[in-house]
Amino acid sequence: MSEHNPGRDTQPHAPGVPDTSTVGWGTVVWGAVIVALAALLLVADAGWLVVDPRTAAITFLVVLGVGLMVGGGLASLRRRGPRQS
C-alpha cells in the first residue's frame, strides 16, 4: 500500500531547477525573533521582569545584527561550495 504524502513531490526535480521544498531558514529565524520579543513584552507587562527599553532595544539590535552577519556568511560559504584546485 502506498503512503500519501501531500507535502512532498513524487517526481524528481528537473536539472537546473532549484528545489523549493526546503524550509526557508530566514523565515524561521525572523519568526523566532518575533516570538522572543513578544514573550519578553508579555513577561515585562505581567510585572515578572523589569525591562529598560533602551537597553533591551540595543541588545536586541546587536544580537540581531550579529545573527544576520553570521547567517549571511554561512549562506555565502554554502553557496560557494567546495573549492577546486
Secondary structure as GFF3:
##gff-version 3
##sequence-region A 1 85
A	DSSP	alpha_helix	25	46	.	.	.	ID=ss1
A	DSSP	alpha_helix	53	80	.	.	.	ID=ss2
###
